[in-house]
């Protein structure tokens, strides 16, 4: 085993060893949003999408989660929030003490 800067690495932490992390659940597209993007959506569908995104984002869902639930990219979710005037949260997870 080679030393690095005078330190000998621990044999249990060998390079390339996989660390088991739990996988995150992948959300399914909700039925009311299936097929919207493929067929091109009208103003009623866009308003329904905007209302859903604003409500769910205010309830604490992330941009990624909303994108998965609606079958759209995070960019579309961000634009929807901008259309509705919903203020965006900062990056990263909320501190533990501030979670609902």
SULBELFEN-V871800 format. One record per backbone hydrogen bond with DSSP energy under -1.0 kcal/mol. CO is the residue of the C=O (numbers start at 0). NH is the residue of the N-H. If there is no record, write none. Layout:
CO NH
CO NH
//
This chain:
3 6
6 3
9 12
13 16
29 32
32 35
34 38
41 45
42 46
43 47
44 48
45 49
46 50
47 51
48 52
49 53
50 54
51 55
52 56
53 57
54 58
55 60
56 59
61 65
62 66
63 67
64 68
65 69
66 70
66 71
68 29
72 76
73 77
74 78
75 79
76 80
77 81
78 82
79 83
80 85
94 97
95 98
//
